[in-house]
């Protein structure tokens, strides 16, 4: 038997909708990243972008387990001297929950040209409204809801 290796011409992509209501952030991000990479397909090839498009809705209702709301911080640097900033996740999820989900998924993708190409197939919305009905997205169930 020969091993099947997919090339960039053979790919076909679907659209999925994920409801983030009461789903832990890390579990949501890891499963969405796997779909973006194409690891849910039998023809997965690590060096080819064979993943699908994902729409994440209701990010205002995403959950964090344990005491992470008070103890976990989102840290970034402004590129100025002494410019390390940190925001509590409780504040971040209230103000920019779509950004928090986007960054969690981006952190689980490869850090190269392929990962930058994959993250463009992610759309994140705070509420349940999105403008991608024409693509015919299919509901994707996230395993392990609270």
N, C-alpha and C positions, 0 to 999 in steps of 0.2 A: 504494500500500500504506500502511496505517496502522501506526504504531509501537505495539507492545503494551507497556503499562505495567501492571505488576502492582499490585494494592492488597492491603491486609491481609486481605481476606476470601477471596482466591483461593489462599492459600498451602497447600501440603501439605508435610509434613516427614517425612524418613526418619531412621532411627537407624543410625549407623556405629560400628564398633569399630576402633580403630587400635592396633596393637602397636608399642610404642616401642623394642623391642629392637634395639640397635646402629644406631639412627637418630640423626643429628646433631640437636641440640636446635633450632637455628634452622630447619632444613629441615622438621622435624616441626611446629614452631609456625606457620610460614608456610602450610603446606598445610592444617593443621587450621583456621586462621583463615579461609582462603578458603572452606572448606566451611561454617563457621559463618555467614559472610556470605552464602553462596549464589552465589558467583562460578562454581561449577561447573555451574550451571543455565543454560539458554538464556533463561529468563524473568527473569534477574537485574535488579533495579531498585535503584539505590543508596540510595534513601530509604525502602525497605521491608525489614523483617526477613523475608527469604525463605530463610534458611539452614536447615540440618539440625542434628540433635542428634549430638554426637560423644562417644564414650567412649574415653578413652586408658588403656591398660593397660600394665603392666610399665615404669613410669617409673624404677624402680631401675636399669634396664639402658640408659638413654638415654646417648648418647655426646656428647662435645665434641671437636672437631678441633683439631689443633695443640697449643699449650701453654696452651689456655684453662683447663684444670683448675687450673693453678697461678697463672696471671696474671690471670684474669678475676674480678671481684668483683661481688657483689650488694650494692648500696648502698641504704640507706633512712634516713629521718630520724625521730627520736622526737618531734619538735615541741617539744623543750626546747632551750635554748641550748647550742650545742656538741654536739648530739645526733646527729651524722652517724655512722652505724654501717656497717660493711662486713664481709661474710662471703665467704670464698673459695668458688668454685663447687665445688671438691672436697668441702668440708665440707657445703655446701648440698645437693649431690646425694646424699651419704651419709645425711643426717638427714631432709631434707624434699624428696625428689625430685619429689613430686606438686606441691608449691608452686612449684618452679622451672619446671615445665612449664606450670602454670596462669598464672604471671606472664609467661612468654614469649609465650603465646598472647594474653593480655590486652593486652600491649603492641603487638600487631599488629592490633588491632581499632580501630574509630573511637572517638575520645574524646568521646562524646556520649551522649544517652539511648538511641540505637539500639545503640551498642556495649555499654552496660550490660545491655541486653535480650538481646543475642547471647551474652554470656559466661555467662549462666544456663543455656545449652544445652550447656555443656561439663561432663563428668564425668571426673575424673582419679583413677586408682587406682595404688598402688605395685606390686601384684602382678597376677596374671592373673584374679583373682576380682572379679566385679561383680554387682550384683543387678538388672540390666536385661534379663534374658533374655525377659521377657514382651513387650518391645517389638519383638522380632525383629530385632536389629541385624545389619547386613551388614558383612562385612570390607572395610575400605578400605586399599588398598595405598599406602604412601608411596614415592614415587619417589626414588631416589638413596640407598639404604642403603649403609653402609660395607662 
